[in-house]
Amino acid sequence: MKKIFITRHIPEAGLRLLRKQRSLKIDVYEKDRIIPRRVLLRRVRGVDIILSILTDRIDKQVMDAAGPQLKLIANFAVGFDNIDINEAKKRGITVTNTPGPEISAAVAEHVLALIFALAHRITETDTFARKNKYKGWGPEMFLGVDVAGSTLGLIGGGAIGSAVAKRLKDGFGVKILYHDVKHNIKLEAETGAVFCPLKTLLKQADWVSLHVPLLPSTHHLIGAPELKLMKKTAYLINTSRGPVVDEATLIDALKNNQIAGAGLDVYEHEPHIPRALRKLPNVVITPHTASATHTSRDAMSRAAAQNILAFTSGKTPPNALS
Ligand code: DGY
């Protein structure tokens, strides 16, 4: 019998798969909120597997609290910056995540939603209309920009970045530039994406969209020097992780109209969204919901379960990171 602790209820799609496995003793944190740290430390005691979500910091202290029988941390997220991967490796603990085409599609659609909301000033005009300020049509009211024919600069040309590129290329003839630690030949073949140095991308793109994991090397990847390189008419889109951007510097750049605007789904100190950011009209903000579609979250739930089931039957989980 393997004991598994699930830190927050996840969609039934995955739970059903886990419940079918009679050799698993499943304990789910019963409240629909982020598990308090002290409760997490208590509830993981003696478990073999932790199914965590991205808001749980799974570090040495949690691994110690669980005990030496802990052998799998199955994260319900594509990102895994909430887990001390090196510590897990040292202890022989496998870590898994939940990538897949459904989550890539959902995040890509969200990126497009942010881009179009900015281009057509949707949140600004929605607020204006709701406040009953619309007193008559005008030829120069709320002018926006065209997405068709513009240039997208992808920082990170993996699965999600590629899904964004494909949709913008096929649907709107957007030119794609990308920068990454390695080339993505498939992305280049499918979208005509051009690999370029970060500086070139920042100077040329109309939309700079971030699709990198949060690592020491990507922390504050976008700061004052990078924002300075961007065009005054360009927008920054972040659906990756908040700390990839130096948020205070971004706020300054937005206030000073150094760039045209930003579409943000993630923040440096979540769940805190700075008041200054919330006040800016040239920003569209969503609460880390880029992957929040039923299809995507069901797929993530199944992927987390499949990682666990593979592991408990002695196989390498499909999404093993370490
Ligand atoms: C992830 O999976 O890492 C997203 O941030 C949440 O879906």
Residues whose N, C-alpha, C, O or C-beta is under 5 A from the ligand:
A	BS01	DGY	A77 V78 G79 S240 S291
